[in-house]
């Protein structure tokens, strides 16, 4: 029986990748975390920060705005 990673596992993986400056891998893990749990404000926020580090400036605002919107609900 294989263990299936959940949204928290992918968030933690994204956080770990971000801490070692592996921003592309971090973004991939965070996107999967968000897909599994679209209400995870921390994943949206960290994805926005990673997009800055990757120079994806046009892709920064969407995750940050979603984090703010979800945080208010």
SEMI-803510 format. One record per residue: x, y, z of N, C-alpha, C, CB in turn; residue in three letters; residue number from 1. Coordinates in steps of 0.001 Angstrom, whole numbers. Atoms other than C-alpha are relative to their C-alpha. Glycine has a CB too. Layout:
// SEMI-803510
+---------+---------+---------+---------+---------+---------+---------+---------+---------+---------+---------+---------+---------+-----+
|   neast |  nnorth |     nup |  caeast | canorth |    caup |   ceast |  cnorth |     cup |  cbeast | cbnorth |    cbup | residuo | num |
+---------+---------+---------+---------+---------+---------+---------+---------+---------+---------+---------+---------+---------+-----+
|       X |       Y |       Z |       X |       Y |       Z |       X |       Y |       Z |       X |       Y |       Z |     ALA | NUM |
...
+---------+---------+---------+---------+---------+---------+---------+---------+---------+---------+---------+---------+---------+-----+
END
This chain:
// SEMI-803510
+---------+---------+---------+---------+---------+---------+---------+---------+---------+---------+---------+---------+---------+-----+
|   neast |  nnorth |     nup |  caeast | canorth |    caup |   ceast |  cnorth |     cup |  cbeast | cbnorth |    cbup | residuo | num |
+---------+---------+---------+---------+---------+---------+---------+---------+---------+---------+---------+---------+---------+-----+
|     844 |   -1179 |       0 |       0 |       0 |       0 |     892 |    1246 |       0 |    -961 |      -4 |    1225 |     UNK |   1 |
|    -803 |   -1209 |     129 |    1582 |    3266 |   -1156 |    -632 |    1143 |     781 |     163 |     387 |   -1475 |     UNK |   2 |
|     469 |   -1191 |    -719 |    1332 |    6414 |     919 |    -149 |    1128 |   -1011 |     990 |     406 |    1161 |     UNK |   3 |
|     294 |   -1095 |     920 |    -274 |    9264 |   -1002 |     276 |    1334 |     692 |   -1473 |     -70 |    -492 |     UNK |   4 |
|    -246 |   -1312 |    -611 |    1150 |   12738 |    -244 |   -1254 |     873 |     -57 |    1173 |     712 |    -707 |     UNK |   5 |
|    1144 |    -913 |     -21 |   -1412 |   15357 |     736 |     485 |    1442 |    -169 |    -805 |    -154 |    1322 |     UNK |   6 |
|    -314 |   -1417 |     217 |   -1546 |   19153 |     444 |    1071 |     491 |     970 |   -1263 |     853 |     146 |     UNK |   7 |
|    -994 |    -431 |    -990 |     449 |   19638 |    3654 |    1386 |    -530 |    -354 |    -401 |    -474 |    1409 |     UNK |   8 |
|   -1286 |     574 |     417 |    3186 |   17298 |    2408 |     611 |     822 |   -1136 |    -180 |   -1473 |    -444 |     UNK |   9 |
|    -506 |    -794 |    1121 |    3485 |   19262 |    -834 |     381 |    1414 |     444 |   -1049 |      67 |   -1116 |     UNK |  10 |
|    -371 |   -1317 |    -517 |    3486 |   22556 |    1073 |    1357 |     -69 |     685 |   -1071 |     525 |     980 |     UNK |  11 |
|   -1274 |     153 |    -697 |    6310 |   21327 |    3300 |    1152 |    -229 |    -971 |     -80 |   -1153 |     989 |     UNK |  12 |
|   -1015 |     208 |    1028 |    8231 |   20140 |     241 |     331 |    1325 |    -688 |    -480 |   -1043 |   -1035 |     UNK |  13 |
|    -222 |   -1308 |     614 |    7748 |   23545 |   -1386 |     773 |     932 |     912 |   -1320 |     633 |    -373 |     UNK |  14 |
|    -717 |    -824 |    -976 |    8918 |   25272 |    1770 |    1465 |    -404 |      75 |    -651 |    -116 |    1387 |     UNK |  15 |
|   -1381 |     497 |     -64 |   12020 |   23069 |    1942 |     779 |     403 |   -1252 |      15 |   -1536 |     164 |     UNK |  16 |
|    -673 |    -414 |    1236 |   12867 |   23705 |   -1715 |     280 |    1502 |       2 |    -852 |    -374 |   -1224 |     UNK |  17 |
|    -176 |   -1447 |     -39 |   12375 |   27440 |   -1201 |    1169 |     388 |     912 |   -1292 |     680 |     476 |     UNK |  18 |
|   -1066 |    -309 |    -958 |   14747 |   27443 |    1773 |    1386 |    -314 |    -544 |    -222 |    -767 |    1283 |     UNK |  19 |
|   -1301 |     298 |     599 |   17521 |   25944 |    -364 |     113 |     608 |   -1405 |     222 |   -1522 |     -62 |     UNK |  20 |
|     -41 |    -789 |    1240 |   16842 |   28352 |   -3262 |    -304 |    -806 |   -1251 |    1345 |     635 |    -148 |     UNK |  21 |
|     454 |     784 |    1145 |   15296 |   25727 |   -5542 |   -1435 |     438 |    -319 |      80 |   -1557 |     294 |     UNK |  22 |
|    1297 |    -657 |     128 |   12461 |   28029 |   -6526 |    -925 |    -651 |   -1024 |     205 |    1431 |    -364 |     UNK |  23 |
|     847 |     657 |     999 |   11223 |   26183 |   -9632 |    -647 |   -1243 |     613 |     826 |    -380 |   -1264 |     UNK |  24 |
|     532 |    1196 |    -651 |   10846 |   22938 |   -7667 |    -995 |     382 |    1089 |    1140 |    -847 |     593 |     UNK |  25 |
|     908 |    -489 |   -1046 |    9261 |   24889 |   -4818 |   -1339 |     392 |    -611 |     622 |    1206 |     751 |     UNK |  26 |
|    1239 |    -438 |     651 |    6721 |   26442 |   -7181 |    -838 |   -1196 |    -438 |     315 |     896 |   -1211 |     UNK |  27 |
|     735 |    1195 |     428 |    5797 |   23037 |   -8593 |    -686 |    -676 |    1183 |     946 |    -993 |    -695 |     UNK |  28 |
|     574 |     637 |   -1188 |    5249 |   21577 |   -5116 |   -1135 |     845 |     573 |    1084 |    -224 |    1070 |     UNK |  29 |
|    1034 |    -884 |    -541 |    3255 |   24612 |   -3979 |   -1252 |       2 |    -874 |     542 |    1422 |     137 |     UNK |  30 |
|    1158 |      72 |     893 |    1028 |   24487 |   -7043 |    -784 |   -1289 |     235 |     447 |      89 |   -1473 |     UNK |  31 |
|     690 |    1255 |    -290 |     258 |   20858 |   -6252 |    -717 |      91 |    1352 |     999 |   -1185 |      -6 |     UNK |  32 |
|     633 |    -197 |   -1300 |    -472 |   21797 |   -2629 |   -1295 |     793 |    -158 |     959 |     722 |     967 |     UNK |  33 |
|    1182 |    -833 |     241 |   -2910 |   24468 |   -3833 |   -1068 |    -790 |    -760 |     387 |    1274 |    -789 |     UNK |  34 |
|     976 |     815 |     734 |   -4530 |   22033 |   -6269 |    -750 |    -926 |     959 |     704 |    -829 |   -1107 |     UNK |  35 |
|     606 |     918 |    -957 |   -5164 |   19626 |   -3391 |    -790 |     716 |    1092 |    1066 |    -856 |     629 |     UNK |  36 |
|     696 |    -782 |   -1023 |   -6234 |   22348 |    -942 |      -1 |    1470 |    -419 |     674 |    -178 |    1404 |     UNK |  37 |
|      42 |   -1366 |     496 |   -7271 |   25604 |   -2630 |    -191 |    1065 |    1080 |   -1089 |     120 |    -991 |     UNK |  38 |
|     181 |    -966 |   -1085 |   -7848 |   27247 |     779 |    1269 |     234 |     811 |   -1097 |    -467 |     917 |     UNK |  39 |
|   -1254 |    -130 |    -734 |   -4202 |   27087 |    1882 |     647 |    1350 |    -299 |     963 |   -1152 |    -360 |     UNK |  40 |
|    -525 |   -1349 |     228 |   -3295 |   30768 |    2201 |    1521 |      35 |      49 |    -567 |     963 |    1029 |     UNK |  41 |
|   -1465 |      14 |     -99 |     298 |   29976 |    3184 |     624 |    -448 |   -1320 |     457 |    -929 |    1146 |     UNK |  42 |
|    -533 |     484 |    1280 |     850 |   28074 |     -81 |     -84 |    1092 |   -1062 |    -763 |   -1257 |    -468 |     UNK |  43 |
|     132 |   -1106 |     956 |    -473 |   30999 |   -2139 |    1064 |    1061 |     266 |   -1412 |     626 |      81 |     UNK |  44 |
|    -968 |   -1041 |    -352 |    1735 |   33455 |    -256 |    1421 |    -423 |    -376 |     -77 |     316 |    1505 |     UNK |  45 |
|   -1348 |     477 |     308 |    4870 |   31327 |    -593 |     199 |    -133 |   -1509 |     263 |   -1349 |     690 |     UNK |  46 |
|     -98 |      66 |    1454 |    4133 |   30736 |   -4279 |     265 |    1392 |    -575 |   -1289 |    -599 |    -605 |     UNK |  47 |
|    -253 |   -1376 |     450 |    3972 |   34513 |   -4787 |    1440 |     416 |     260 |    -951 |     973 |     696 |     UNK |  48 |
|   -1395 |    -325 |    -323 |    7320 |   34932 |   -3019 |     968 |    -730 |    -925 |     308 |    -354 |    1462 |     UNK |  49 |
|    -854 |     768 |     906 |    8844 |   32187 |   -5152 |     -23 |     587 |   -1401 |    -438 |   -1462 |     -40 |     UNK |  50 |
|      93 |    -615 |    1324 |    7566 |   33859 |   -8306 |     874 |    1234 |     -92 |   -1446 |     361 |    -323 |     UNK |  51 |
|    -908 |   -1151 |     -22 |    9467 |   37003 |   -7294 |    1435 |    -487 |    -194 |    -136 |     797 |    1339 |     UNK |  52 |
|   -1363 |     529 |      86 |   12644 |   34968 |   -6824 |     309 |    -536 |   -1401 |     203 |   -1107 |    1039 |     UNK |  53 |
|    -174 |     517 |    1358 |   12107 |   33401 |  -10263 |     -57 |    1103 |   -1056 |   -1063 |   -1042 |    -294 |     UNK |  54 |
|     113 |   -1101 |     945 |   11618 |   36829 |  -11844 |   -1304 |     -25 |    -779 |    1155 |     -27 |    -954 |     UNK |  55 |
|    1307 |     103 |     670 |    8024 |   35974 |  -12800 |    -927 |    1079 |     569 |    -628 |   -1436 |     190 |     UNK |  56 |
|     691 |   -1119 |    -638 |    6765 |   39416 |  -11841 |   -1470 |     105 |    -382 |     690 |    1279 |    -348 |     UNK |  57 |
|    1398 |     -57 |     405 |    3533 |   39147 |  -13831 |    -823 |   -1106 |     646 |    -110 |     -89 |   -1509 |     UNK |  58 |
|     684 |    1110 |    -650 |    2705 |   35970 |  -11912 |      50 |      99 |    1523 |     607 |   -1310 |    -447 |     UNK |  59 |
|    -124 |    -198 |   -1448 |    3227 |   37438 |   -8434 |   -1336 |     359 |     633 |    1024 |    1091 |     300 |     UNK |  60 |
|    1186 |    -560 |    -634 |     -16 |   39260 |   -7771 |   -1128 |   -1002 |     199 |    -499 |    1139 |    -809 |     UNK |  61 |
|    1122 |     927 |    -100 |   -2492 |   36454 |   -8440 |      63 |    -863 |    1265 |     -39 |    -890 |   -1224 |     UNK |  62 |
|     -15 |     802 |   -1225 |   -1288 |   34087 |   -5687 |     -76 |     845 |    1272 |    1246 |    -847 |      35 |     UNK |  63 |
|      48 |    -838 |   -1201 |    -800 |   36964 |   -3234 |   -1416 |     522 |     253 |     979 |    1179 |    -132 |     UNK |  64 |
|    1385 |    -455 |    -151 |   -4298 |   38326 |   -3882 |    -903 |   -1135 |     475 |    -524 |     569 |   -1327 |     UNK |  65 |
|     793 |    1151 |    -447 |   -5772 |   34848 |   -3482 |     271 |    -304 |    1473 |     311 |   -1240 |    -865 |     UNK |  66 |
|    -325 |     225 |   -1418 |   -3926 |   34470 |    -177 |    -756 |     992 |     871 |    1527 |     125 |     246 |     UNK |  67 |
|     715 |   -1020 |    -758 |   -5425 |   37747 |    1043 |   -1505 |    -274 |      39 |     263 |    1377 |    -600 |     UNK |  68 |
|    1432 |     277 |      59 |   -8926 |   36837 |    -130 |    -381 |   -1189 |     859 |    -429 |    -246 |   -1429 |     UNK |  69 |
|     321 |    1206 |    -766 |   -8850 |   33399 |    1440 |     200 |     231 |    1490 |     860 |   -1177 |    -468 |     UNK |  70 |
|    -294 |    -295 |   -1394 |   -7390 |   34770 |    4665 |   -1138 |     782 |     654 |    1307 |     780 |     109 |     UNK |  71 |
|    1104 |    -814 |    -529 |  -10378 |   37113 |    5045 |   -1288 |    -791 |     166 |    -253 |    1180 |    -910 |     UNK |  72 |
|    1237 |     783 |    -106 |  -12957 |   34340 |    4782 |      10 |    -910 |    1208 |    -212 |    -825 |   -1254 |     UNK |  73 |
+---------+---------+---------+---------+---------+---------+---------+---------+---------+---------+---------+---------+---------+-----+
END
